[in-house]
Amino acid sequence: MPLENKSRQAIALSSNIIHEEYKPPALNNMKHLKITATYLLLGAIALAMLFPLLWLLSTALKSPTENVFSFPPQLIPQSPTLNNFITIWREHPFGRYLFNSTLIAVLTVGFNLLFCALAAYPLARLDFRGRDVIFATIVSTIMIPFQIVMIPLYVLTVQLGLRNTYLGIIFPSLASAFGIFLLRQAFQGVPKELEEAGRIDGCTELGIWWHLMIPAVRPALITLAIFVFIGSWSDFLWPLIVVDRPEFYTLPLGVATLAGQFSLDWRLIAAGSIISILPVMILFVFLQRYIIPSDTSSGVKG
């Protein structure tokens, strides 16, 4: 009898499990249909976003005999060639443009990280009168378009004698309200125990900032560096205003010079654009893994 009871219980339990896991075929088909539709939609969006880049690369590899604006678009060149890249590198100072863009972007990132981190730390960790008002004022400047402050910045740059200089190009980007906001939020996420441990060990405020806080918010710093680098690298308007000597041209200005008054070769422009965007793509591929929330709690374990 006990064996029979156990058998009945096992049969009843298995039947309940089967009943709970069973789903009508219509529901399963609907679920698969939704998943398939989602993937198709995401694939279409990805293709739409990649198409301009593919067209740009295809145009840069086309020979002069091929039609750039054929319909439907021909993404695979009939006779791929690198002559367009060779031409702009030999006939135009793209090496100088590349050096200028790299130098300006690196300096802009360095100054931004330094000044934004110095400004964000007291706004996040120190308690003083007017702190919240100062922070709100800084953040509110994010809503001001650059075109509004462009003319005053240009006048100030000229009066300081920074026109046609590297520092003149970097000047408006020495610090940013977005960077201060981002790092302030990151500093607020650092546990107070880490700061208190530094004070017990005799660290000064600057020592706590450098030795404890900066390593704790490294992902936020890398995120800010990526945004600042991309913004500086692709900036066209401000260098166009403050620079009129070709030796200070950046890559966006150099690509613009390929469009002549009486001639326009889209193949050369596409090749120059590829040279301009390739470093940014490589940078993002190698650094995107750092754009994750920082594990600041690990600094107080053990």
Protein Blocks (a to p, Z undefined) as FASTA:
>chain_A
ZZmmmmmmmmmmmmmmmmmmpccfklmmmmmmmmmmmmmmmmmmmmmmmmmmmmmmmmmm
pcfkbcfkbccddfbcfbdcfklmmmmmmmpcfklmmmmmmmmmmmmmmmmmmmmmmmmm
mmmmpccehklmmmmmmmmmmmpcfklmmmmmmmmmmmnopghifklmmmmmmpcfklmm
mmmmmmmmpcfklmmmmmmnopafklmmmmmmmmmmmmmmmmmmmmmmmmmmmpmklmmm
mpccfklpcfklmmmmmmcfkbccfklmmmmmmmmmmmmmmmmmmmmmmmccddfklmmg
ZZ
